[in-house]
Amino acid sequence: MSVLGIVAEFNPFHNGHLYLLNTARNNNSFDAVVCVMSGSFLQRAEPAFCSKWSRAEMALNAGIDLVIELPFCFAVRSAYYFARGAVQLLSKTGVVTHLGFGSENGRLDDLQKIASILAEEPDDYRTLLKQFLGQGLSFPAARSKALQQFIGPQVSNIEELMSGPNNILAIEYLHNIKKDNLNLSPFTIPRLGQHYYSQKLSNFSSATAIRTALHKNPIITPDISQALPLSSQNILTREFASGRAPVLPDSLELAILASLRSMTISSLKEIYEISEGLEYRIKEASNLSGSLDQLRSRIKSKRYSLSRINRILLYTFFALTKEHIAVFDQHGPQYFHILAVSSKGREILQEMKNKSGLTILSRGSEVKRLSKEKEKSVAGDMLAFDILATDIYSLLLPHPEMRGGGQDFLNSPLVINSAHVLQQ
């Protein structure tokens, strides 16, 4: 059996995602498609635009057979750990054979060369990396410069290559596959349309442009509809009407400021990624700032990028400590939380039960049962963060009546009897 694995946020599912999916299908004969998808909070430390269940529904309507939630402790981290958690989860299914992903570069050989260096870490490369870090550069900037000098002309435009968000994730997928010797055959498909950060609406708009337009006015206008499959349009319209979307990116602004002001220096010091006295800088900034923008600008430095600061702020809010992460990274993903499944996906689930040793959570009652093991197992502790993330996310929904907690216990996977295959 040949099964395609993809990693996504689908925030929301748009034509670019559909193009990747259809191109992968047209170039290969896959028996099924399995997706690992971020849950309530995303890799850039923002709440999702709409719920994980609605985004999983969009995926199933596009022909994906099984949607598995990427645990919070991997979904909200830097590219390396995000990719690591995702490819480990796909590998642990025991059924996924291929990994397909988009990239701005579109050339697997270039991406593989860089990934091999990162996995093997030759002495000369490590020396260069240390040298640039010593100059006060952030880790991504130092790594890019070290790779440029180490590789030389073998790969052109490394600086540009390492600045593309899809390229960065692609390299980290390949890095982790090589480092852990995972049995996944990778391939990449060139990204079409507007740049990730572009605000321009078109047939292949970025998710950023779509969200920005819908945050201003949550109505599917012709400009927006051209970028979305009809099923995504219908699901978003339903979510808007019910008061379950859209969720604004800075919805936690006052909650984060309040939590920082109430935290002690010693408790801040235990938070993941806080080191080198950053706890003092954060504490002082929280007392002086009245908005997240002010807070970010007071914390930001040459070493701490805005993306890293945003993640650290989210870690403080959820009290995600260095100790938590050390345990989670040591054990890797501990369960498959199923968000949506097609009839073909049910067959895949049965194969997973036969081949994988991980717990499969396919009912809300099963999520609740495992959550009670919080003090007894790594899986229970890991799942507790997913549940808390969903409970906090519920409070950010537009309509007060939609803000009830315990949604992970109440929602079982969406089931569609036969997966659709959408065409653009």
Legacy VTK file of the C-alpha trace (Angstrom):
# vtk DataFile Version 3.0
C-alpha trace
ASCII
DATASET POLYDATA
POINTS 424 float
0.000 0.000 0.000
1.270 3.463 -0.958
0.076 6.194 1.415
0.852 9.894 1.114
1.554 11.873 4.273
1.326 15.652 4.399
1.793 18.191 7.184
-0.365 21.305 7.288
-2.181 23.963 9.258
-4.940 24.627 6.678
-5.515 28.067 8.114
-7.764 27.960 6.092
-7.632 25.299 3.344
-7.106 27.198 0.064
-6.332 26.603 -3.608
-2.608 26.286 -2.952
-3.267 23.344 -0.638
-5.588 21.818 -3.234
-2.934 22.237 -5.929
-0.343 20.428 -3.784
-2.775 17.602 -3.081
-3.928 17.150 -6.679
-0.401 17.418 -8.115
0.846 14.790 -5.681
-2.037 12.513 -6.653
-1.548 13.059 -10.387
2.174 12.246 -10.174
1.780 9.167 -7.992
-0.678 6.339 -7.413
-1.473 6.718 -3.729
-4.012 4.485 -2.057
-4.812 7.091 0.598
-3.760 10.456 2.043
-3.015 11.035 5.739
-2.584 14.553 7.100
-0.984 15.677 10.362
-2.544 19.052 11.148
-1.945 21.625 13.865
-4.736 22.045 16.392
-5.983 25.188 18.114
-2.692 27.112 18.102
-0.194 27.289 15.270
3.519 27.343 14.581
3.679 31.148 14.565
2.138 31.166 18.053
-1.268 32.406 16.905
-4.698 30.897 17.506
-6.112 29.260 14.387
-8.497 31.316 12.252
-11.226 28.713 12.770
-11.513 25.502 14.788
-9.446 22.390 14.153
-12.621 20.431 13.400
-13.781 22.858 10.710
-10.310 22.876 9.131
-10.221 19.059 9.217
-13.610 19.063 7.483
-12.178 21.241 4.709
-9.367 18.727 4.297
-11.706 15.744 4.081
-13.858 17.515 1.497
-10.708 17.944 -0.614
-9.978 14.222 -0.612
-7.764 13.698 2.423
-8.701 10.432 4.122
-7.447 10.892 7.671
-6.631 14.017 9.704
-4.546 13.588 12.863
-3.890 16.442 15.284
-0.267 17.434 15.857
0.104 17.768 19.656
0.345 21.320 20.986
3.876 20.753 22.334
5.157 20.336 18.757
2.679 22.489 16.819
3.705 25.780 18.468
7.479 25.398 18.285
10.255 26.374 15.886
10.438 24.785 12.438
12.802 21.975 13.493
10.610 20.721 16.353
7.363 21.320 14.461
8.716 19.200 11.605
10.179 16.619 13.982
6.887 16.002 15.781
4.977 15.828 12.485
7.248 13.373 10.639
7.590 11.214 13.745
3.801 11.030 13.986
3.478 10.103 10.292
6.219 7.488 10.619
4.613 5.978 13.724
1.395 5.287 11.818
3.200 2.335 10.270
1.274 2.905 7.029
2.470 6.242 5.578
5.097 5.617 2.892
5.671 9.066 1.346
5.947 12.654 2.537
4.843 15.380 0.142
5.435 19.081 0.816
5.534 22.409 -0.964
8.605 24.607 -1.282
9.522 27.892 -2.904
12.691 26.242 -4.234
11.045 23.192 -5.787
14.354 21.314 -6.151
14.653 18.336 -3.828
18.417 17.950 -4.420
19.172 21.456 -3.086
16.987 20.916 -0.059
18.524 17.482 0.584
22.088 18.861 0.494
21.290 21.413 3.177
19.318 18.903 5.260
22.261 16.470 5.169
24.627 19.124 6.528
22.208 19.972 9.324
21.786 16.292 10.197
25.500 15.420 10.092
26.867 18.758 11.440
30.435 18.589 10.039
33.078 20.198 12.264
33.771 23.055 9.837
30.084 23.910 9.648
29.728 23.890 13.445
32.739 26.192 13.750
31.175 28.667 11.321
27.822 28.504 13.099
29.465 29.182 16.461
31.368 32.083 14.950
28.235 33.796 13.630
26.258 33.145 16.809
29.144 34.768 18.695
28.533 37.893 16.631
25.073 38.177 18.219
23.087 36.943 15.214
19.847 35.048 15.726
20.106 31.305 15.171
18.336 31.346 11.747
20.577 34.183 10.491
23.741 32.545 11.830
22.798 29.206 10.301
22.114 30.769 6.903
25.516 32.485 6.847
27.307 29.342 8.024
25.648 27.283 5.270
26.570 29.858 2.624
30.238 29.697 3.552
30.329 25.925 4.049
28.484 24.896 0.866
29.806 27.596 -1.426
28.623 27.429 -5.065
27.137 23.905 -4.794
23.745 25.429 -3.962
22.903 28.857 -5.359
21.045 31.616 -3.499
21.218 29.951 -0.093
20.243 33.131 1.729
17.106 33.448 -0.397
16.420 29.729 -0.085
16.674 29.867 3.721
14.277 32.821 3.922
11.326 31.025 2.317
8.913 29.702 4.987
8.054 26.619 2.937
11.722 25.955 2.148
12.600 26.163 5.829
9.973 23.593 6.788
10.929 21.398 3.823
14.554 21.328 4.958
13.502 20.457 8.503
11.286 17.600 7.294
14.262 16.198 5.362
16.632 16.916 8.260
14.525 14.877 10.673
13.862 12.047 8.227
17.615 11.646 7.735
18.554 12.147 11.378
16.059 9.573 12.662
16.356 7.291 9.615
12.593 7.369 9.069
11.082 5.196 6.361
9.405 8.051 4.459
10.097 8.812 0.792
10.063 12.617 0.371
9.172 14.705 -2.654
8.512 18.415 -3.103
6.160 20.422 -5.298
6.963 24.050 -6.209
4.699 26.548 -4.480
2.481 28.589 -6.810
1.068 32.080 -6.488
1.717 34.877 -4.039
4.506 34.914 -1.471
3.622 33.675 2.030
3.514 37.254 3.383
1.729 38.812 0.394
-1.554 40.587 1.066
-2.662 40.372 -2.570
-5.795 38.348 -3.322
-5.682 36.101 -6.379
-6.480 32.542 -7.464
-3.429 31.407 -5.474
-3.481 33.830 -2.540
-1.487 33.107 0.574
-3.377 32.069 3.692
-2.113 35.315 5.244
-3.878 37.408 2.586
-7.107 35.423 2.961
-7.116 35.738 6.757
-6.277 39.448 6.650
-9.208 40.143 4.330
-11.619 38.039 6.382
-10.521 39.566 9.684
-11.538 42.953 8.279
-14.861 41.688 6.973
-15.906 38.050 7.554
-17.831 37.676 4.303
-16.775 35.547 1.340
-16.522 38.210 -1.365
-15.629 37.417 -5.017
-12.017 38.507 -4.369
-11.743 35.953 -1.564
-13.794 33.189 -3.194
-11.337 32.941 -6.090
-8.685 31.717 -3.633
-10.782 29.062 -1.883
-12.423 25.777 -2.923
-16.208 25.970 -2.707
-16.294 23.569 0.260
-13.941 25.833 2.225
-16.129 28.821 1.396
-19.235 27.013 2.629
-17.608 25.842 5.857
-16.230 29.309 6.629
-19.615 30.907 5.935
-21.231 28.439 8.341
-18.583 29.110 11.017
-19.026 32.893 10.679
-22.811 32.590 10.961
-22.588 30.406 14.079
-20.149 32.746 15.876
-17.311 30.198 15.882
-15.044 32.264 13.608
-13.027 34.273 12.848
-10.573 34.233 15.749
-8.206 37.223 15.756
-4.429 36.611 15.946
-3.934 38.804 19.028
-7.047 37.622 20.883
-4.924 36.640 23.894
-3.340 40.090 24.188
-4.647 41.117 27.626
-4.560 37.552 28.948
-0.849 37.250 28.092
-0.053 40.611 29.667
-2.012 39.683 32.782
-0.282 36.320 33.113
3.167 37.901 32.708
2.476 40.524 35.350
1.351 37.833 37.782
4.358 35.551 37.195
7.477 35.666 39.328
10.976 35.884 37.900
11.704 32.361 39.141
8.623 30.917 37.410
9.450 32.780 34.183
12.952 31.326 34.278
11.515 27.794 34.064
9.608 28.500 30.845
10.841 26.815 27.685
13.256 28.932 25.586
13.739 31.567 28.293
17.444 31.840 29.120
20.342 34.294 29.442
18.386 36.549 31.784
15.530 37.047 29.312
13.093 36.584 32.187
14.092 39.995 33.602
13.625 41.687 30.234
10.182 40.101 29.791
9.052 40.976 33.296
10.076 44.611 32.968
8.515 44.891 29.512
5.209 43.420 30.721
4.928 46.081 33.420
5.625 48.892 30.940
3.503 47.657 28.018
-0.207 48.047 27.362
-0.310 45.971 24.168
1.408 42.987 22.621
3.034 45.206 19.994
4.625 47.315 22.732
5.653 44.176 24.610
7.256 42.603 21.528
9.170 45.751 20.633
10.595 46.010 24.156
11.721 42.358 24.185
12.946 42.067 20.582
16.694 42.069 20.010
19.221 40.933 17.423
19.273 37.482 19.009
15.512 37.131 19.616
13.434 37.332 16.425
9.788 38.373 16.487
8.667 34.811 15.709
10.679 33.440 18.611
9.338 36.102 20.978
5.759 35.307 19.971
6.332 31.635 20.733
7.945 32.403 24.088
4.970 34.573 25.054
2.627 31.693 24.231
4.767 29.269 26.265
4.557 31.574 29.281
0.774 31.765 28.996
0.453 27.967 28.891
3.219 27.440 31.485
5.102 25.164 29.073
8.365 24.571 30.892
11.818 23.315 29.936
11.091 20.187 31.959
7.885 19.490 30.016
9.663 19.844 26.691
12.609 17.686 27.699
10.240 14.816 28.500
8.078 15.297 25.404
11.088 15.463 23.078
12.592 12.361 24.630
9.439 10.303 24.036
8.034 11.904 20.882
4.323 11.956 19.972
2.378 9.555 22.166
-1.029 9.175 20.493
-3.070 9.729 17.357
-5.933 12.154 18.028
-8.239 11.674 15.029
-10.067 14.806 13.878
-11.677 13.541 10.667
-11.871 10.296 8.691
-13.261 9.059 5.363
-14.382 5.529 4.549
-10.891 4.854 3.172
-9.481 6.456 6.286
-11.257 3.849 8.395
-9.283 1.158 6.566
-6.098 3.103 7.285
-7.038 3.317 10.955
-7.423 -0.442 11.078
-3.959 -0.857 9.539
-2.579 1.586 12.117
-4.099 -0.454 14.930
-2.265 -3.504 13.574
1.083 -1.821 12.902
1.475 1.055 15.375
1.949 0.859 19.115
0.451 4.295 19.785
-2.985 4.862 21.290
-5.636 5.924 18.779
-8.123 8.473 20.108
-11.152 8.316 17.843
-13.869 9.333 20.321
-14.261 12.194 22.767
-14.679 9.628 25.547
-11.263 8.157 24.711
-9.664 11.596 24.918
-11.285 12.076 28.342
-10.094 8.693 29.559
-6.469 9.313 28.569
-6.579 12.838 30.018
-7.197 11.343 33.451
-3.761 9.736 33.234
-2.067 13.146 33.376
-0.157 12.300 36.534
0.594 8.739 35.396
1.891 8.966 31.830
3.757 11.134 29.352
0.811 10.715 26.972
-1.637 12.060 29.547
0.597 15.032 30.293
1.082 15.775 26.582
-2.649 15.501 25.915
-3.408 17.867 28.804
-1.781 20.705 26.848
-3.913 19.904 23.775
-7.070 19.973 25.879
-6.086 23.211 27.616
-5.275 24.779 24.232
-8.754 23.886 22.948
-10.408 25.187 26.134
-8.532 28.498 25.902
-9.244 28.709 22.179
-12.974 28.329 22.861
-12.862 31.515 24.928
-11.628 33.421 21.869
-14.650 32.586 19.701
-16.771 35.581 18.616
-20.092 34.422 20.115
-20.243 33.970 23.917
-22.561 30.962 23.643
-19.880 29.103 21.669
-17.231 29.448 24.407
-17.966 26.345 26.454
-15.031 24.182 27.519
-14.402 20.466 27.172
-14.796 20.435 23.390
-12.187 17.678 23.008
-14.440 15.464 25.148
-17.615 16.374 23.260
-16.410 16.216 19.656
-15.762 12.906 17.959
-14.109 12.825 14.515
-16.022 14.074 11.521
-16.864 11.095 9.294
-17.469 11.317 5.546
-18.399 8.028 3.908
-16.423 8.680 0.726
-13.667 11.238 0.246
-14.257 13.801 -2.490
-11.549 14.782 -4.941
-11.848 18.461 -5.721
-10.406 19.983 -8.870
-9.502 23.600 -9.366
LINES 1 425
424 0 1 2 3 4 5 6 7 8 9 10 11 12 13 14 15 16 17 18 19 20 21 22 23 24 25 26 27 28 29 30 31 32 33 34 35 36 37 38 39 40 41 42 43 44 45 46 47 48 49 50 51 52 53 54 55 56 57 58 59 60 61 62 63 64 65 66 67 68 69 70 71 72 73 74 75 76 77 78 79 80 81 82 83 84 85 86 87 88 89 90 91 92 93 94 95 96 97 98 99 100 101 102 103 104 105 106 107 108 109 110 111 112 113 114 115 116 117 118 119 120 121 122 123 124 125 126 127 128 129 130 131 132 133 134 135 136 137 138 139 140 141 142 143 144 145 146 147 148 149 150 151 152 153 154 155 156 157 158 159 160 161 162 163 164 165 166 167 168 169 170 171 172 173 174 175 176 177 178 179 180 181 182 183 184 185 186 187 188 189 190 191 192 193 194 195 196 197 198 199 200 201 202 203 204 205 206 207 208 209 210 211 212 213 214 215 216 217 218 219 220 221 222 223 224 225 226 227 228 229 230 231 232 233 234 235 236 237 238 239 240 241 242 243 244 245 246 247 248 249 250 251 252 253 254 255 256 257 258 259 260 261 262 263 264 265 266 267 268 269 270 271 272 273 274 275 276 277 278 279 280 281 282 283 284 285 286 287 288 289 290 291 292 293 294 295 296 297 298 299 300 301 302 303 304 305 306 307 308 309 310 311 312 313 314 315 316 317 318 319 320 321 322 323 324 325 326 327 328 329 330 331 332 333 334 335 336 337 338 339 340 341 342 343 344 345 346 347 348 349 350 351 352 353 354 355 356 357 358 359 360 361 362 363 364 365 366 367 368 369 370 371 372 373 374 375 376 377 378 379 380 381 382 383 384 385 386 387 388 389 390 391 392 393 394 395 396 397 398 399 400 401 402 403 404 405 406 407 408 409 410 411 412 413 414 415 416 417 418 419 420 421 422 423
